[in-house]
């Protein structure tokens, strides 16, 4: 992979993380309702499972970013400094 391809792949993973974090934030009310006794886990079982899937996606994306950062870019293309785009 070239440095550009690595950077593009990292950006794609970061987009996934931002999307899943937004979905989690939008459904945080569920935990509050359950904690306050206004709802049960059974009522929100499907959404709770979906939230776990989003957390799994975030963990997988973070692992992929770490893997991509460890790659050596193909020779011939200048490398970008850490944090550069």
Legacy VTK file of the C-alpha trace (Angstrom):
# vtk DataFile Version 3.0
C-alpha trace
ASCII
DATASET POLYDATA
POINTS 85 float
0.000 0.000 0.000
1.136 3.490 -0.695
1.087 6.130 2.021
-1.930 7.732 0.340
-3.810 4.437 0.406
-2.912 3.910 4.051
-4.111 7.420 4.936
-7.329 6.865 2.979
-7.969 3.578 4.794
-7.324 5.217 8.163
-9.745 8.025 7.296
-12.396 5.453 6.350
-11.988 3.717 9.708
-12.166 7.053 11.535
-15.421 7.799 9.706
-16.847 4.504 10.920
-15.857 5.377 14.489
-17.489 8.809 14.292
-20.681 7.343 12.840
-20.973 4.613 15.481
-20.194 7.044 18.308
-22.969 9.332 17.046
-25.395 6.399 16.969
-24.444 5.469 20.525
-24.900 9.042 21.709
-28.310 9.227 20.046
-29.461 6.142 21.951
-27.902 6.885 25.363
-31.365 7.709 26.658
-32.120 3.978 26.727
-29.651 3.341 29.546
-31.100 6.225 31.535
-34.651 4.946 31.098
-33.638 1.458 32.231
-31.640 2.822 35.182
-34.579 4.954 36.294
-36.988 2.032 35.999
-38.957 3.700 33.209
-38.181 0.853 30.807
-36.863 -2.688 30.874
-33.996 -4.362 29.080
-36.540 -6.607 27.397
-38.310 -3.594 25.887
-35.049 -2.393 24.332
-33.368 -5.769 23.722
-33.015 -5.187 19.982
-31.530 -1.706 20.408
-29.219 -2.901 23.201
-27.881 -5.604 20.851
-27.481 -3.008 18.114
-25.544 -0.752 20.496
-23.194 -3.641 21.302
-22.646 -4.164 17.580
-21.732 -0.471 17.237
-19.222 -0.778 20.088
-17.763 -3.857 18.388
-17.459 -1.856 15.146
-15.594 0.897 17.018
-13.193 -1.605 18.571
-12.571 -3.273 15.188
-11.987 0.098 13.503
-9.515 1.137 16.202
-7.643 -2.160 15.786
-7.552 -1.669 12.013
-6.200 1.860 12.426
-3.385 0.529 14.615
-2.629 -2.165 12.030
-2.573 0.402 9.222
-0.306 2.746 11.177
2.197 -0.094 11.592
2.416 -0.721 7.836
5.450 0.369 5.912
4.345 2.275 2.802
5.487 1.029 -0.558
8.759 2.625 -1.641
8.764 5.435 -4.122
6.178 7.649 -2.500
7.150 10.302 0.027
5.830 9.583 3.512
3.750 12.029 5.467
4.809 13.158 8.906
2.791 11.754 11.819
-0.601 13.466 11.894
-0.103 15.033 8.457
-2.449 14.733 5.555
LINES 1 86
85 0 1 2 3 4 5 6 7 8 9 10 11 12 13 14 15 16 17 18 19 20 21 22 23 24 25 26 27 28 29 30 31 32 33 34 35 36 37 38 39 40 41 42 43 44 45 46 47 48 49 50 51 52 53 54 55 56 57 58 59 60 61 62 63 64 65 66 67 68 69 70 71 72 73 74 75 76 77 78 79 80 81 82 83 84
